[in-house]
Amino acid sequence: MLGHDREHNNLPLVVIFVKTFAWDILGVQPTRSEGRKTLEETSASTANWKEDSAANTDNEDSSTADPPITSPELQQRFRNILTRYFEDVASHLVKDQKTLSAQGRRNAEAYVKSGEVFEDRQANYEKQLKAQEKLVANAQVLADALGAEMPDLKEKDTSIAGADGGIGLVKTGDYLRGSVEGAGIWEDEEERRFYENLVDLKDRVPGILLEDGKKKKSDGDEQVGKKADAPSEDADSKDKEDPAVDMKASEAEDKSTAIANKTVGAQVDALLARLPDFTSKDQVDEAAYDFCFLNSKASRNRMIKAVQDIPKGRSDLLPLYSRLVATLGKYMPDIPQGLVSYLDDEFRSLQRRKSKDFLGQVRTINIRYLAELTKFGVVPDYVVFHCLKVSLDDFSRMNIEIIGNMLENCGRYLLRNPETSPRMMSFLDTLQRKKGAQHLGQQERMLIENAMYYVNPPERAAIQQKERTPLDLFIRKLVYLDLTKRNLDKTVKQIRKLHWEEQEVVDVLHKIFTKPGKIKYSNVHLLAVILGYLNRYHRNFTISVIDDLLERIILGLELNDFKFNQRRIAEVKYLSELYSYKMVDSQVIFDTLYKIVTYGHEGGAPKPGSVNPMDLPDDYFRTRLVCNILETCGVYFDKGIAKKKLDFFLTYFQYYIQLKDPLPMDVEFMVQDAFAATRPQWKLIVSLDEAQHAFAEAVKQNYQTPVTERVPDPVEEAEEESGSDDGRDEDELRMRDVEEDKSSGDEAEMPPDTQERVHESEEEEEHIVVTRPEDERDPEADAEFDRELAKMMAESVDSRKFERKAIFDVPLPMRRAPRETSAAAEGDGTQTPPTSTAPNTMKFSLLSKRGNRQQTRAIDLPSDSSFAIVMRQQQEAERAEQQRIKNLVLNYDLRDGDDAD
């Protein structure tokens, strides 16, 4: 197994074998690895070390009492096998170390040239580095067991240092040290510039003005920003200082703020008055420059007092004040020292006054101020971790809020900074365990979880971008991005020019035309227009799109998931627009409306007291869908059978609304708008009893057929329904048909009794619904019939090609002459006034057809109109012809009489 392991994949198994059977098989005492020691092991006490050594001695004595189970020859054979394997592992280590070093140098060169390292290259480097560390650890265990020497891997330390230092080239602070983590310490480049790119006062201010601050630097016992552990004895002594000493120090400090020169004092006061007005880092830098020209011991003490006093409710000043302190702290270290000492003392004082709830705002300002100064490197690390440790020891509501504020403001900085990352990871682990061990309220648990998630969010895989073909991208751009009313014709032409014979093109177009939710809502009607144009050339494609659209609407009713609501609105809008452009029939719209209202209800209809899980009483989305359809295409159902169907549905829809809970205001307004667009004269029903009564009356009126009604002709019914759909114009959106307007005008001119009879007969015919089973038709028989019909038509056309066309002459219906009318009136004893004809007019009879009935109307045309002149000339010609024939007949009779004589 080891002889064929060239990649050393079995090294972990060998390590486990060596650790477990080092004495039994190899006869070697297991020793503790001293090559890698953690910080805790280094800082362990001497007493614990002596106890461990004594325990190891006892273990060795007990192990020598138990001899190995293998003979010395077999032990030597095992050692030889493992030694050869270790030599192979050592050569592997050296080779991988060289590769890793070369990769590190290439990354460094790339960083110098371009200023960044590609993510894939950096990730590959980190992966190789982790694998190398694991391989070194396993090889170290094997070397200790065999007593062999590890190969020299000095380059490893330099490569790791380079990785930790942002490839170790340009040291621009903690940002580059944290670049290995991927996201860096800061959220973005602007934040990095705010916290790291501090101005150097020496570039614009004479050095003599900064010397006073440097003298103070040598007098200080400890420099601000120095990373060291503070002894606990000093912390305790700070808490127990003599009050008298505090009073003396405060008096001395008050005296030190007095400025002898009143002019300089006024300038300092004016500068400090500008601090609450800070809004940008430029104002902070300018104030730092101005303060350098007023630098003195008293001025610095005044500055410390000014930055300690944060106006109430102005937490936005904390980052700006911290930048000012960090900028001045380079040459005036007493300013950050005094501020940090004040904040630390304030934190300890607030910890002693835990029961004071009114100090919550002061605690928040204090901990946030410390967090902002920490990100500028002003507060030592031990001060921050001391605050976290004190809050963690007393795990109360107040301290949980302090921990949350600290983690949210500087927790990510502490975690991503290589110098504080180990301690921060240890603190987070402790916090997680303590949260699980103690019983906390919901608010406290939420505070901790939010803070920890913000500091160390869980890793998640990157969203995989779907790969699309160039054709798919082109069509999506054409429809989703570029489609407007102006380029509609151009878009249609480009889609028609595609290779429709390829299945890929059809599939891509089918996906786009069946998903109107992905297009702009204002362009849904344009998508319907394009589909209408394509219907002339690709009818099968259009039928498949409409079928899938109806299935998606039903699927939305089944799922009833709120995340699909926007998509469902677009789908019903799309279907309504397809009706507007004559792509679907009115029956499809009514079927969809009833499906929306009744789907999922027990018995196929909503009832009082029954609950549908897909349509709860407080769920009003189906009402929105119905209102969207009515507002889009409901205005076209205003005549014929479609009008009756819509009236019946609106009555049923009001009954459905009353079964719901009281409508919200927005839904109620939507319902009112829908009824105002379709039936503005209707009065909305407001109670369930009234809705039930209205629906019952509608059912009784529509489904109880009188005996005197005749069965209408299917052709006539189809003509009437098609006439009701003629309100939709294919070329001009939402225009009524001209012929229907004329017929309505003709009705207005009819006598009242005629209008009543016509309306009564129409209502009687529209109440009757005839359903006939569809006959199964043979395709071959239909084809044979079509061929015979075409042959017969061709023969008829050939035979009638040379015949003269007959003049259109339809006999008019018989009408009573005026003489008969007057005679009848005289017989009845009544007198009818003579019909008067307007002067300079000619009377004509207009023949019209309504259904299967022919009607005539009298029309008066001007005598000087071309039609009247032609008709008069034709009548005179006919009269002259009749007179000529009459004279010929009379002359013929007279000639016959003369011959007889």
VOMAR-950376 format. One record per residue (C-alpha): x, y negated, z. Coordinates in steps of 0.5 Angstrom, whole numbers, plus 2048, in hexadecimal, padded with zeros to 3 digits. Each point is the difference from the previous one (the first is absolute). Layout:
// VOMAR-950376
XYZ
...
//
This chain:
// VOMAR-950376
800800800
8067FB802
8048027FA
7FB7FE7FB
7FE7FA804
8037FA7FB
7FB7FB802
801802808
7F8800801
801805805
8057FC804
7FA7FF805
7FF807801
807801801
8007FB806
7FB803803
803807800
8077FD803
7FC7FC805
7FC806802
805806800
8077FC801
802805806
7FC8067FE
8038017F9
8067FB7FF
802800807
8017F9801
7FD7FC805
7FB7FA7FE
8037F9801
7FC7FA801
8017FB7FA
8047FA802
8017FD7F9
7F97FC800
7FE7FD806
7FA7FB801
8007FA804
7FD803806
805806800
8057FB800
7FD7FB806
7FF807804
802800807
806803803
7FC804805
7FC8037FA
8068027FC
803804806
7F9804801
8008027F9
8078027FF
7FF804807
7FA8037FD
8048027F9
805803804
7FB804804
7FD8027F9
8078027FD
801805806
7F98037FF
8028017F9
807803801
7FC805804
7FC8027FA
8058037FB
7FE7FF7F8
7FD8067FD
8048007FA
8078037FF
8067FB7FF
8018037F9
7F97FE7FE
8007F9804
8067FF7FB
7FD8027FA
7FA7FB802
8057FB801
8038017FA
7FA7FF7FC
7FD7FA804
8077FD7FF
8008017F8
7F97FD800
8027FA805
8067FE7FB
7FB8007FA
7FC7FC804
8057FB802
8027FF7F8
7F97FF7FF
8007FA805
8067FD7FD
7FD8007F9
7F97FD803
8047FB804
8047FE7FA
7F97FF7FB
7FD7FD806
8067FB801
8007FE7F8
7F87FF800
8017FB806
8057FC7FC
7FC8007FA
7FA7FE804
8057FA802
8027FE7FA
7F98007FD
7FE7FC806
8057FB7FE
7FE7FF7F9
7F9800801
7FE7FE807
7FC806801
801808800
7FA8047FC
7FB803805
8018077FD
808800800
7FF7FE807
7FB805802
8058057FD
8067FE804
7FC800806
7FE8077FF
8078027FE
8027FD807
7FB804804
8028067FD
8077FF801
7FF7FF807
7FC806801
8068047FC
8057FD805
7FC802806
7FF8077FE
8088007FE
8027FE807
7FC805804
8038057FB
8077FD801
7FF800808
7FE808800
8068027FB
8057FB803
8027FD7F9
8017F97FF
7FB7FB7FC
8027FD7FA
8027F8800
7FA7FC7FE
8037F9802
7FC7FD7FA
7FA803803
8007FA805
8017FB7FB
7FB8027FC
7FB800805
8027F9803
7FF7FE7F9
7F9802800
7FE7FD806
8037FA7FE
7FC7FF7FA
8068047FC
8057FC804
8017FA7FB
7FD7FA802
7FE7FF807
7FA7FB800
7FD803807
7FB805802
7FD7FF7FA
8058047FC
801805806
7F9802800
8008007F8
801808801
7F9801803
7FD7FE7F9
7FB7FA802
8067FC804
7FF7FD806
7FC7FA7FE
7F98017FC
8027FB7FA
8067FC7FD
7FC7F9803
800803807
807802800
8027F97FE
7FD7FD805
803805806
8078007FD
8027FA7FB
8017FB806
8037FA7FE
8077FF802
8007F9804
8087FF7FF
7FF7FF7F8
7FC7FA801
8027FD807
8077FE802
803805805
8017FB805
7F9800802
800807801
806801805
7FC7FE806
7FC8067FF
8068057FE
8037FD807
7FA803803
8018077FD
806801803
7FD7FF807
7FA8057FF
801806803
7FD8047FB
7FE7FE7F9
7F98017FD
7FF8057FB
806805803
7FD807800
802803807
7FC803806
7FE7FC806
801803806
7FA801804
8037FD807
8017F97FC
7F88017FE
7FE801807
8047FA803
7FD7FC7FB
7F9801803
8037FF807
8037F97FF
8007FB806
7FB7FB7FF
8047FB802
8058017FB
7FB8007FB
7FE7F9802
8077FD800
8018037F9
7F97FD7FD
8027F9803
8078007FD
7FC8027F9
7FC7FA801
8057FC801
8048037FA
7FA7FE7FB
8017F8802
8037FD7FA
8047F9801
7FF7FD7F9
7F97FE800
8008007F8
803807800
7FB802805
7FA7FD7FB
8038047FA
800806804
7F97FF802
7FE7FF7F9
8038067FE
7FD805805
7F97FC7FE
8018037F9
801807803
7F8802800
7FF7FE7F9
8058057FD
7FD8047FA
8058027FC
808802801
8027FA7FC
7FD7FC806
804804805
8077FF7FC
7FF7F9800
7FE7FF807
806804802
8057FC7FB
7FD7FA804
801803807
8078017FE
8017F8800
7FD7FF807
804806803
801800807
7FF803807
7FA7FD802
7FD8007F9
801808800
7FD800806
7FA7FC7FD
8008057FA
800806805
7FA7FD804
7FC7FE7F9
8018077FD
7FE803806
7F97FD800
7FC8037FB
7F97FC7FF
7FA804801
7FD8047FB
8067FE7FB
8038077FF
8027FE7F9
8067FC803
803806803
8048027FA
8027F97FE
8027FF807
804806800
8047FE7FA
8027F9803
803804806
8038057FB
8037FA7FC
8037FC806
802806804
8068017FB
8037FA803
7FC7FE806
800807803
7FD7FD807
7F97FF7FC
7FF8077FF
803802806
7FB7FB804
7FA8027FC
801808801
8017FF807
7FA7FC801
7FC8057FC
803806804
7FE7FD806
7F97FE7FE
7FF8087FE
802802807
7FC7FB803
7FA8027FC
801808802
8007FE807
7F97FC7FF
7FD8067FD
7F97FF803
7FF7F97FD
7FC8017FA
8007F87FE
8078017FE
7FF8057FA
8017FA7FB
8077FE803
802808800
7FF8007F9
8047FA7FE
805802804
8018077FD
7FF7FD7F9
8057FB801
805805803
7FF8057F9
8017FA7FC
8067FE803
8028077FF
8008007F9
8047FA800
805804804
8007FB805
7FD805806
805806802
7FD8077FF
800801807
7FC7FB802
7FA8027FB
801808802
8007FE807
7F97FC7FF
7FE8077FC
802804806
7FD7FC805
7F98007FC
8018077FF
801802807
7FA7FC802
7FB8037FB
7FA7FB801
7FB7FD7FC
8047F9800
8078047FF
7FD8047FA
7FE7F97FD
8077FE801
8038067FD
7FB7FF7FA
8027F97FF
808801800
7FF8067FB
7FC7FC7FB
8057FA800
807803801
7FF808800
8018017F9
8067FC800
803804806
7FE8077FD
8047FE7F9
8067FD803
805805800
8037FD807
7F9801804
7FD8057FC
802806804
7FD7FD807
7FA7FE7FC
7FE8077FE
801802807
7FB7FB802
7FB8027FB
801807802
7FF7FE807
7FA7FC7FF
7FD8057FC
800805805
7FE7FC805
7FA7FE7FC
7FE807800
801802807
7FC7FA803
7F97FF7FF
7FF7F97FD
7FA7FC7FD
7FE8007F9
8037F9800
806801803
8018067FC
7FE7FC7F9
8067FB802
805805801
7FE8047F9
8007FA7FC
8077FD803
8038077FF
7FD8007F9
8027F97FE
808802802
8008077FE
7FB8017FA
8008077FE
8038027FA
7FB8017FA
8028027F9
8007FB7FA
7F98007FC
8028037FA
7FE7FC7F9
7FC8047FB
8048017FA
7FC7FD7FA
8018017F8
8017FA7FC
7F98017FD
7FD800807
8037FA802
7FE7FC7F9
7F9802801
8007FE807
8037F97FF
7FB7FF7FA
7FA802804
8027FE808
8047FA7FF
7FF7FD7F9
7F98017FF
7FC7F97FF
7FA7FE7FC
8047FC7FB
8058067FE
7FA805801
8008017F8
807801800
800805806
7FB8047FC
8048007FA
806802803
7FC806804
7FD8027F9
8078007FD
803806805
8008077FE
7FA803802
8018067FD
805801805
7FE803807
8047FC804
7FD7FA7FE
7F9802801
802802807
8037FA802
7FA7FC7FD
7FB804803
8047FF807
7FF7F87FF
7F98007FE
7FE805805
8037FC806
7FD7F9800
8027FE807
8077FF7FE
7FE7FA7FB
7FF7F9802
7F9800802
7FE7FA7FC
8038047FA
7FB806801
7FB7FE7FB
8067FF7FB
802808801
7F98017FE
8007FC7FA
8068047FE
7FD806801
7FA7FE7FC
8057FF7FA
803806800
7F9804800
8007FE7F9
8068047FE
801805806
7F9802803
803806803
8057FC804
7FA7FC802
7FB805803
806803804
8017FA803
7F97FF802
7FF807803
8077FF804
7FD7F9802
7F9803803
804806803
8057FB804
7FA7FC802
7FC806803
807802803
8007FA804
7F9801803
803807802
8067FD803
7FE7FA803
8067FD802
8017F9801
8078007FD
7FD8017F9
7FA7FB801
8047FB7FB
8018057FB
7F8802801
7FE7F97FF
8048007F9
7FD8067FE
7F97FE800
8027F97FE
8038047FA
7FA8047FF
7FB7FA800
8057FD7FB
7FF8067FB
7F97FF800
8007F97FE
8048027FA
7FC8067FE
804805802
7FC804805
7F8800800
7FB7FD805
7FF807803
807801802
8007FA804
7F9802803
803807802
8067FC803
7FC7FC804
7FC805803
806805801
8037FA804
7FA7FF804
7FE808801
807804800
801804806
7F97FF803
7FC806803
7FB8017FB
8037FC7FA
7FD7F9803
8017FC807
7FB801805
7FF7FC807
803804805
8058047FC
8077FE800
8058027FA
807800802
8027FD7F9
7FC7FA801
7FF7FF807
7FB7FA802
8057FB802
8048027F9
7FE7FA7FB
8058027FB
7FB8037FB
7FB7FA801
8067FC7FD
8018057FA
7F98007FE
8007F8801
8068007FB
7FD8047FB
7F97FC800
8047F9800
8048027FA
7FB8047FB
7F97FF804
7FE7FA7FC
7FF8047FA
7FB804803
7FA7FB7FF
7FC8037FA
7FD8077FE
801806804
8067FE803
7FD7FA804
7FB805803
806805802
8037FA803
7FA7FE804
7FF807803
807800802
8017FA803
7FA802804
803806802
8077FC801
7FC7FC805
7FD806804
807802800
8037FA803
7FB800806
802807802
8077FD801
8027FC807
7FF7F87FF
8047FE7FA
8067FC802
8007F97FD
8058017FA
7FC8067FE
7F97FC801
8027FB7FB
8038057FB
7F9803800
7FC7F97FF
8057FE7FA
7FF8077FD
7F87FF800
8017F97FE
8038027FA
7FC8067FE
7F97FE803
8007F9803
7F8800801
800805805
800800807
805804804
7FD805805
8027FF807
7FD806804
8008087FF
7F8800800
7FF7FB7FA
8068047FC
7FC806801
7FA7FE7FE
8037FC7FA
8038067FE
7FA805801
7FC7FB7FB
8068007FB
800808800
7F88007FF
8007FB7FB
8068037FC
7FE808801
7F98007FF
7FE8007F9
7F87FE7FE
7FC8057FC
7FF7FB7FB
8077FF7FE
8038037FA
8068047FF
8057FB7FC
8048027FA
807801802
8037FC7FA
7FC7FA803
802801807
8078007FD
7FF7FA7FC
7FD7FC806
806802805
8057FF7FA
7FD7F9800
8017FF807
807801800
8017FB7FA
8017FB805
807802800
8047FD7FA
8078037FE
8037FA7FD
7FD7FB805
800802807
7FA7FF804
7FB7FD7FA
7F98027FF
7FE8037FA
7FC7FB7FB
7FB8047FE
7FD802807
8007F8801
7FC7FF7FA
7FB806802
7FF7FD807
7FF7F97FC
7FB8047FC
7FC802806
8007F9803
7FC7FE7F9
7FB806801
7F97FF802
7FF802808
7FC8067FF
8058037FB
8067FF804
7FC803806
7FE8067FC
8078017FD
803800807
7FB805803
8028057FA
8077FF801
800801807
7FC8067FF
8058037FB
8067FE805
7FD804806
8008077FC
807804800
8008057FB
806806801
8018057FB
805806801
8067FF7FB
8008057FA
8068047FF
8037FE7F9
8048047FC
8067FC7FD
8008047FA
7F97FF7FE
8017F8802
8058007FB
7FC8047FB
7FB7FB801
8047FA7FF
8038037F9
7F98017FD
7FE7F9803
8067FD7FD
7FF8037F9
7F87FF800
8027F8801
8058007FB
7FB8037FB
7FB7FB802
8047FA7FF
8038037F9
7F88017FE
7FE7F9802
8067FC7FE
7FD7FD7F9
7F97FF803
7FD7F9801
8007FE808
7F97FF802
7FE7F9803
7FF801807
7F87FF801
7FD802806
7F9800801
7FE7FB806
7FB802805
7F97FE7FF
7FE7FA803
7F97FD800
7FF7FA7FB
7FE7F9803
7F98017FD
7FE807803
8037FD807
7FB7FA7FF
7FA8047FE
801804806
8007FA804
7FA7FE7FD
7FC806801
802800807
7FD7F9801
8077FD801
8047FB7FC
8088017FF
8047FA7FE
8038007FA
807802800
8047FA7FD
8078007FD
8057FB801
8017FB7FA
8068017FB
801808803
7FF8077FD
7FD805804
803807800
7FF807803
806803804
800807801
804803806
801807803
800801807
801808802
7FB8037FB
7FB7FA800
8007FB7FA
7FE7F9802
7FF7FA7FB
8017F9802
7FE7F97FD
8067FC7FE
7FF7F97FD
8067FE7FC
8027F97FD
7FD7FF7F9
8077FD7FE
804806802
8038047FB
7FD807802
7F97FC800
8027FD7F9
8028077FD
7F9803803
7FC7FB7FD
8038017F9
7FF807800
7F97FF802
7FF7FB7FA
8038057FC
7FC806802
7FA7FC800
8027FE7F8
8018077FF
7F9802803
7FD7FA7FC
8038027F9
7FE808801
7F97FD802
8007FC7FA
8028067FC
7FB804803
7FA7FB7FE
8027FF7F9
8008087FF
7F9800803
7FE7FA7FB
8038037FA
7FD807802
7F97FC800
8017FD7F9
8028067FD
7F9803803
7FC7FB7FD
//
